[in-house]
Amino acid sequence: MALLLIIIYISFISLGLPDSLLGSAWPSMYKPLNVPLRYAGYLSMIISIGTVISSIFSEKIIRRFGTGLVTAVSVSMTAAALTGFSFSNTFAALCLFAVPLGLGGGSVDAALNNYVARHYKARHMSWLHCFWGVGASLGPIIMSFYLINKNSWDLGYRTIGIIQFCLAAALFASLPLWKNKTARSNSTYHKSIGFKQLVRITGVKQALAAFFCYCALETVTGLWGSSYLVIIKNIPPEIAAKWISLYYIGISFGRFISGFATLKLNNKQMIRLGQIIVECGVVVLILPFGESVLLTGFFMLGIGCAPIFPSLLHETPNNFGAENSQSIIGLQMASAYIGTALTPALFGRLAYYINFNIFPVFIGISLIVLVIMSETLNRKTVGR
């Protein structure tokens, strides 16, 4: 049981590793590729569409093949895609490899979130996403190393691809650990509920909007934060890639602490605390402070984001009942991925036509809508 939990945590490290690479590498990638800066949003959208598709079909695939095998194959897909990125010298090639990168990442996310929610205690959900933060923090650090020492983003992608292949090998070796659990899990799936029935449940629309807005906030910060530092704050690209890792370190550290905080605070309190800290981080970015304070701002954004997503997920059975939670979690993950797919491209277009100074404003608006939706959800589900 403990060994399997370690394997699950390692799997979420592999999920986080690729998620932060594009944002940290893109300021050094787009000029050699002869494409506009805003094209990072389109590439991110392709990856996210893949995650939406894989999450929609994940339940049927997991029923047939089991969580362990699906996770191992999915990590292998991301490893192959990242290696393909490292050998790509055109934007079209990157778009091609973005498809399996998204499909693989979405399958891991959907499979393991559902597995941990059903088999482990609440604190493990926070720690699971903490390990995603570990992977997401390591990605920019590795990329920054190759940008500084080799002036090469492709070697950064290749190194992460090799790490992913090693993690995939460990997952295939661990398949016997999943067998008994998978057999019992397959016998306890709740019957699927139709989409129309789900969205009629009080509060579901607000929950979907909350997940969309959270992922807008998290993804835009991760993808465009480095470009904001380079373009607006005149930070060198290799230094900006290292600085943005502080945002992901904040998420990772915050989720580690959140695992202990859940022993004292309930999910609603954790969500509100995170929103307050994000607000403070946005204020720091807007006010004209020095470079050192910018680092604090990105770290605060990460700390604030940390408890929101796991707590929203874990609150689902309380909001909608255990009999509906599995189907609604699937919808929430799809809404989250749609937010991840659309908003980076939207921000890229807005920044192109207006200015990159709108970066903290965009994050602030996403936060405001998130607060409104989550508090409306709380009112609609109170006493349920």
C-alpha positions in Angstrom: 0.0 0.0 0.0 2.8 2.5 1.0 4.9 1.4 -2.0 2.0 2.0 -4.4 1.4 5.4 -2.9 5.0 6.3 -3.6 4.6 5.2 -7.2 1.5 7.4 -7.5 3.4 10.4 -6.2 6.2 9.7 -8.7 3.6 9.6 -11.4 2.5 13.1 -10.5 6.0 14.3 -10.7 6.1 13.1 -14.3 2.8 14.9 -14.9 4.2 18.2 -13.7 7.6 18.0 -15.5 6.3 18.9 -19.0 3.6 21.4 -17.8 6.0 24.3 -17.0 8.6 23.7 -19.8 6.9 25.6 -22.6 6.4 28.8 -20.6 10.1 28.9 -19.5 11.5 27.9 -22.9 9.3 29.9 -25.2 11.1 33.3 -25.0 14.2 31.5 -26.4 12.2 29.3 -28.9 10.0 31.6 -30.9 12.6 33.6 -32.7 14.6 30.6 -34.0 11.3 29.1 -35.1 10.3 32.4 -37.0 6.9 32.6 -35.3 5.3 35.4 -33.3 5.5 35.4 -29.5 1.7 34.8 -29.2 2.0 31.3 -30.9 2.8 29.8 -27.5 -0.9 30.1 -26.7 -1.9 28.1 -29.8 0.6 25.4 -28.9 -0.7 25.3 -25.3 -4.2 25.1 -26.7 -3.4 22.0 -28.8 -1.9 20.3 -25.7 -4.9 21.2 -23.6 -7.4 19.9 -26.2 -5.6 16.6 -26.0 -6.1 16.5 -22.3 -9.8 17.3 -22.7 -10.2 14.4 -25.1 -8.3 11.9 -23.0 -10.1 12.9 -19.8 -13.5 12.4 -21.5 -12.7 8.9 -22.5 -10.5 8.1 -19.5 -13.2 6.2 -17.5 -13.9 3.7 -20.2 -10.2 3.2 -20.9 -9.4 2.7 -17.2 -12.3 0.3 -16.8 -10.8 -1.9 -19.5 -7.0 -1.6 -18.9 -6.7 -0.5 -15.2 -5.2 2.6 -13.7 -1.6 1.2 -13.5 -1.3 0.3 -17.2 -3.1 3.5 -18.4 -0.7 5.6 -16.3 2.4 3.8 -17.5 1.4 4.0 -21.2 0.4 7.7 -20.8 3.8 8.6 -19.3 5.5 6.8 -22.2 3.5 9.0 -24.6 4.6 12.2 -22.9 8.2 11.0 -22.9 8.1 10.3 -26.7 6.4 13.7 -27.3 9.0 15.6 -25.3 11.8 13.9 -27.2 10.0 14.8 -30.4 9.9 18.4 -29.3 13.7 18.4 -28.8 14.2 17.3 -32.5 11.7 19.8 -33.9 12.9 22.8 -35.9 9.5 24.0 -37.1 6.4 25.2 -35.4 4.3 22.6 -37.3 6.4 19.8 -35.9 5.9 21.1 -32.4 2.1 21.1 -33.0 2.3 17.5 -34.1 4.1 16.3 -31.0 1.8 18.5 -28.8 -1.0 16.0 -29.6 0.4 12.9 -27.8 1.8 15.2 -25.0 -1.8 16.4 -24.2 -3.4 12.9 -24.6 -0.8 11.3 -22.3 -1.0 14.1 -19.6 -4.8 14.1 -19.5 -5.0 10.3 -18.9 -2.5 10.4 -16.0 -4.4 13.3 -14.4 -7.8 11.8 -14.7 -6.7 8.3 -13.6 -4.8 9.3 -10.5 -7.0 12.0 -9.2 -10.0 9.6 -9.2 -7.9 6.7 -7.8 -6.5 8.8 -4.8 -9.9 10.4 -4.1 -11.4 6.9 -3.7 -8.6 5.0 -1.9 -6.7 7.5 0.2 -7.4 10.2 2.8 -7.9 13.9 2.1 -4.4 15.0 2.9 -3.0 12.7 0.2 -4.9 14.7 -2.4 -3.0 17.8 -1.4 0.3 15.9 -1.3 -0.4 14.3 -4.7 -0.7 17.8 -6.2 2.3 18.8 -4.2 4.3 16.3 -6.2 2.9 17.8 -9.4 4.5 21.0 -8.2 7.8 19.2 -7.6 7.8 18.2 -11.3 6.6 21.6 -12.5 9.4 23.3 -10.4 12.1 21.0 -11.8 11.1 21.7 -15.4 12.1 25.4 -15.5 15.3 24.7 -13.4 16.5 22.1 -15.9 15.5 24.3 -18.9 17.3 27.3 -17.3 20.5 25.2 -16.9 20.6 24.4 -20.6 19.7 27.9 -21.6 22.5 29.4 -19.5 25.2 26.8 -20.1 24.4 25.5 -23.6 22.1 28.2 -25.0 19.9 25.3 -26.1 16.2 24.8 -25.3 16.2 21.5 -27.3 18.6 19.8 -24.8 16.3 20.8 -22.0 13.3 19.1 -23.6 15.5 16.0 -24.5 16.6 15.7 -20.8 13.1 15.8 -19.5 12.1 13.2 -22.2 14.8 10.9 -20.9 13.6 11.4 -17.3 10.0 10.6 -18.4 11.2 7.3 -20.1 12.9 6.3 -16.8 9.7 7.1 -14.8 7.6 5.1 -17.4 9.9 2.1 -16.9 9.4 2.3 -13.1 5.6 2.4 -13.7 5.6 -0.7 -15.9 7.7 -2.5 -13.2 5.1 -1.6 -10.6 2.1 -3.0 -12.5 1.7 -6.0 -10.2 1.0 -3.6 -7.3 -2.1 -2.2 -9.0 -3.9 -5.5 -9.8 -5.8 -6.2 -6.6 -6.8 -2.6 -6.1 -7.8 -2.2 -9.8 -10.1 -5.3 -9.5 -11.8 -4.0 -6.5 -12.1 -0.5 -8.0 -13.8 -1.7 -11.2 -16.5 -3.4 -9.1 -17.4 -0.2 -7.3 -17.8 2.3 -10.1 -21.0 4.3 -9.9 -23.3 4.2 -12.9 -22.6 7.1 -15.3 -25.0 10.0 -15.3 -25.9 11.9 -18.5 -24.5 15.4 -19.1 -28.0 17.0 -19.1 -28.8 15.5 -15.7 -25.5 16.6 -14.2 -25.7 20.2 -15.2 -29.2 20.4 -13.7 -27.9 19.6 -10.3 -27.8 22.8 -8.2 -24.3 24.3 -8.1 -22.8 22.3 -10.9 -22.6 25.2 -13.3 -20.8 27.3 -10.6 -18.4 24.5 -9.9 -17.5 24.2 -13.6 -16.9 27.9 -13.9 -14.7 27.9 -10.8 -12.5 25.1 -12.2 -12.3 27.0 -15.5 -11.3 30.3 -13.8 -8.7 28.6 -11.5 -7.0 26.9 -14.5 -7.1 30.2 -16.4 -5.2 31.8 -13.5 -2.7 29.0 -13.0 -1.9 28.4 -16.7 -1.6 32.0 -17.8 0.8 32.7 -15.0 2.9 29.6 -15.8 2.9 30.1 -19.5 3.2 33.8 -19.9 5.0 34.8 -16.6 8.4 34.3 -18.1 7.6 36.4 -21.2 6.1 39.1 -18.9 9.5 39.3 -17.1 11.4 39.4 -20.3 9.3 41.9 -22.2 8.1 44.3 -19.5 10.7 43.9 -16.8 13.7 43.4 -19.1 14.9 40.3 -17.4 17.2 38.0 -19.6 15.3 34.9 -20.8 17.6 32.4 -19.1 17.1 34.3 -15.7 13.3 34.6 -16.3 13.1 30.8 -16.8 14.8 30.3 -13.4 12.6 32.9 -11.7 9.3 31.4 -12.9 10.3 28.2 -11.2 9.6 30.1 -7.9 6.0 30.1 -8.9 5.9 26.3 -9.2 8.0 25.9 -6.1 5.4 28.0 -4.3 2.7 25.6 -5.6 4.6 22.6 -4.5 5.6 23.9 -1.0 2.0 25.3 -0.5 0.5 21.9 -1.3 2.9 20.1 1.1 1.8 22.5 3.9 -1.8 22.2 2.8 -1.8 18.5 3.6 -1.2 19.3 7.2 -3.5 22.4 7.2 -6.4 20.2 6.2 -6.3 18.6 9.6 -7.4 22.0 11.1 -9.2 23.8 8.2 -12.0 22.5 6.0 -12.0 22.7 2.2 -13.9 26.0 2.0 -11.5 27.7 4.4 -8.5 26.4 2.4 -10.0 27.7 -0.8 -10.6 31.2 0.7 -7.1 31.3 2.2 -5.6 30.5 -1.1 -7.6 33.2 -2.9 -6.5 35.9 -0.4 -2.8 35.0 -0.9 -3.2 35.1 -4.7 -4.8 38.5 -4.4 -1.7 39.7 -2.4 0.6 38.3 -5.2 -1.3 40.1 -7.9 -1.0 43.4 -5.9 2.8 42.9 -5.7 3.1 42.4 -9.4 1.0 45.6 -10.2 2.8 47.9 -7.8 6.2 49.3 -9.0 8.5 47.5 -6.8 12.0 46.2 -7.6 13.1 42.9 -9.1 13.5 41.1 -5.7 9.9 41.9 -4.9 8.8 40.5 -8.2 10.2 37.1 -7.1 8.1 37.4 -4.0 5.0 38.1 -6.1 5.4 35.0 -8.2 6.1 32.9 -5.1 3.0 34.2 -3.4 0.9 33.4 -6.5 2.2 29.8 -6.3 1.5 29.6 -2.5 -2.0 30.9 -3.1 -2.8 28.6 -6.0 -1.6 25.6 -3.9 -4.8 24.7 -1.9 -7.5 25.8 -4.3 -7.5 23.0 -6.9 -7.1 20.0 -4.5 -9.7 21.5 -2.1 -12.2 22.1 -4.9 -11.8 18.5 -6.0 -12.1 17.1 -2.5 -15.2 19.1 -1.7 -17.1 17.5 -4.6 -18.7 14.7 -2.6 -19.8 17.1 0.1 -21.3 19.5 -2.5 -23.1 16.9 -4.8 -23.2 13.6 -2.9 -21.0 10.5 -3.2 -23.3 9.0 -5.8 -22.7 11.9 -8.2 -19.1 12.8 -7.3 -17.3 10.6 -9.9 -19.3 11.9 -12.9 -19.1 15.5 -11.7 -15.3 15.2 -11.0 -15.0 14.1 -14.7 -16.9 17.2 -15.8 -14.9 19.5 -13.5 -11.6 18.1 -15.0 -12.9 18.7 -18.5 -13.9 22.3 -17.6 -10.4 22.8 -16.1 -8.7 21.5 -19.2 -10.9 23.8 -21.4 -9.8 26.7 -19.3 -6.2 25.6 -19.8 -6.8 25.3 -23.5 -8.5 28.6 -24.2 -7.2 31.2 -21.9 -3.5 31.2 -22.7 -4.3 31.8 -26.4 -6.8 34.4 -25.4 -4.2 36.2 -23.3 -1.7 35.9 -26.1 -4.1 37.7 -28.4 -4.9 40.4 -25.9 -1.3 41.0 -25.1 -0.5 41.3 -28.8 -3.2 43.9 -29.4 -2.9 45.8 -26.1 0.3 45.3 -24.1 2.0 42.7 -21.9 1.3 45.0 -19.0 -2.2 43.5 -18.8 -0.6 40.3 -17.4 -1.4 41.0 -13.7 -4.8 42.5 -14.6 -5.8 39.4 -16.5 -4.8 37.2 -13.5 -6.7 39.6 -11.1 -9.9 39.4 -13.2 -9.7 35.6 -13.3 -9.3 35.6 -9.5 -12.4 37.8 -9.0 -14.6 35.5 -11.1 -13.2 32.5 -9.3 -14.2 34.0 -5.9 -17.7 34.9 -7.1 -18.3 31.4 -8.5 -16.9 29.5 -5.5 -18.8 31.6 -3.0 -22.0 31.2 -5.1 -21.4 27.5 -5.1 -21.1 27.5 -1.3 -24.4 29.3 -0.9 -26.2 27.0 -3.3 -24.9 23.8 -1.6 -25.0 24.9 2.0 -26.7 22.2 4.2 -26.6 19.6 1.5 
